[in-house]
Amino acid sequence: MFLEVITPDQTLFEGDVVSVKFPGTKGKFETLNNHAAIISSLEKGTLSVKTADGVKDFEINGGIVEVLNNKIIVLA
C-alpha cells in the first residue's frame, strides 16, 4: 500500500507501508493491503505506520483519512 500523511505545513510521510493504525473518532482501527474503501474522521492520537523497516509513530491532532485502491491519504 502507499501512504501519504499531509499537514498544512508539510508532508510527514510518503511511501510504501505494510499496515497503518489510526485513532478514529469512533475508536482505533487498522488498514491492511486490499482494505475496503473507507473515509473516516480521526481524533487526536498516535498514527502508527508499519513499514518493511519497522514501525514509525506520528502524533496527530485529528484529521481525515481516505483509503482507496491500496492508496491511503491522511490529512492531519
C-alpha positions as a Markdown table, in Angstrom:
| # | Residue | x | y | z |
|---|---|---|---|---|
| 1 | Met | 0.0 | 0.0 | 0.0 |
| 2 | Phe | 1.1 | 3.6 | -0.5 |
| 3 | Leu | 0.6 | 6.1 | 2.3 |
| 4 | Glu | 0.7 | 9.9 | 2.3 |
| 5 | Val | 0.4 | 11.8 | 5.6 |
| 6 | Ile | -0.1 | 15.5 | 4.9 |
| 7 | Thr | -0.4 | 18.5 | 7.2 |
| 8 | Pro | -0.9 | 22.2 | 6.3 |
| 9 | Asp | 2.8 | 22.8 | 6.8 |
| 10 | Gln | 4.5 | 19.7 | 5.3 |
| 11 | Thr | 4.3 | 16.1 | 4.2 |
| 12 | Leu | 5.1 | 14.0 | 7.2 |
| 13 | Phe | 5.4 | 10.6 | 5.4 |
| 14 | Glu | 5.2 | 9.3 | 1.9 |
| 15 | Gly | 5.9 | 5.7 | 0.9 |
| 16 | Asp | 5.0 | 2.1 | 0.9 |
| 17 | Val | 3.6 | 0.6 | 4.1 |
| 18 | Val | 2.5 | -2.9 | 5.4 |
| 19 | Ser | -0.2 | -1.5 | 7.7 |
| 20 | Val | -1.4 | 1.6 | 9.4 |
| 21 | Lys | -3.3 | 2.0 | 12.8 |
| 22 | Phe | -5.5 | 5.1 | 13.1 |
| 23 | Pro | -7.1 | 6.9 | 16.1 |
| 24 | Gly | -10.6 | 7.1 | 14.7 |
| 25 | Thr | -13.3 | 9.2 | 16.3 |
| 26 | Lys | -15.4 | 6.0 | 16.9 |
| 27 | Gly | -12.3 | 4.0 | 18.1 |
| 28 | Lys | -9.0 | 2.8 | 16.8 |
| 29 | Phe | -8.8 | 0.8 | 13.6 |
| 30 | Glu | -6.2 | -0.6 | 11.2 |
| 31 | Thr | -5.9 | -0.9 | 7.5 |
| 32 | Leu | -4.0 | -3.7 | 5.6 |
| 33 | Asn | -3.4 | -4.5 | 2.0 |
| 34 | Asn | -6.6 | -4.6 | -0.2 |
| 35 | His | -8.7 | -2.9 | 2.5 |
| 36 | Ala | -12.2 | -1.9 | 1.6 |
| 37 | Ala | -12.6 | 1.7 | 0.5 |
| 38 | Ile | -13.3 | 4.0 | 3.5 |
| 39 | Ile | -13.3 | 7.6 | 4.5 |
| 40 | Ser | -13.1 | 8.3 | 8.3 |
| 41 | Ser | -12.5 | 11.2 | 10.7 |
| 42 | Leu | -9.6 | 11.0 | 13.1 |
| 43 | Glu | -9.1 | 12.3 | 16.6 |
| 44 | Lys | -6.0 | 13.4 | 18.5 |
| 45 | Gly | -3.7 | 10.4 | 19.0 |
| 46 | Thr | -1.0 | 8.3 | 17.5 |
| 47 | Leu | -0.8 | 7.2 | 13.9 |
| 48 | Ser | 1.2 | 4.0 | 13.8 |
| 49 | Val | 2.8 | 3.2 | 10.4 |
| 50 | Lys | 4.4 | -0.3 | 9.9 |
| 51 | Thr | 6.9 | -0.4 | 7.0 |
| 52 | Ala | 9.4 | -3.0 | 5.9 |
| 53 | Asp | 12.0 | -1.2 | 8.0 |
| 54 | Gly | 9.9 | -1.1 | 11.2 |
| 55 | Val | 7.2 | 1.0 | 12.9 |
| 56 | Lys | 7.0 | 4.8 | 12.8 |
| 57 | Asp | 4.6 | 6.7 | 15.1 |
| 58 | Phe | 3.2 | 10.2 | 14.4 |
| 59 | Glu | 1.2 | 12.3 | 16.8 |
| 60 | Ile | -1.7 | 14.0 | 15.1 |
| 61 | Asn | -4.4 | 16.4 | 16.4 |
| 62 | Gly | -7.2 | 14.9 | 14.3 |
| 63 | Gly | -8.0 | 14.9 | 10.6 |
| 64 | Ile | -9.4 | 12.8 | 7.8 |
| 65 | Val | -8.3 | 9.5 | 6.2 |
| 66 | Glu | -9.2 | 8.1 | 2.8 |
| 67 | Val | -8.4 | 4.5 | 1.8 |
| 68 | Leu | -9.0 | 3.6 | -1.9 |
| 69 | Asn | -7.3 | 1.0 | -4.1 |
| 70 | Asn | -4.4 | 0.4 | -1.8 |
| 71 | Lys | -3.6 | 4.2 | -1.5 |
| 72 | Ile | -4.1 | 5.9 | 1.8 |
| 73 | Ile | -4.2 | 9.7 | 2.2 |
| 74 | Val | -4.2 | 11.2 | 5.7 |
| 75 | Leu | -5.0 | 15.0 | 6.0 |
| 76 | Ala | -3.9 | 15.8 | 9.6 |
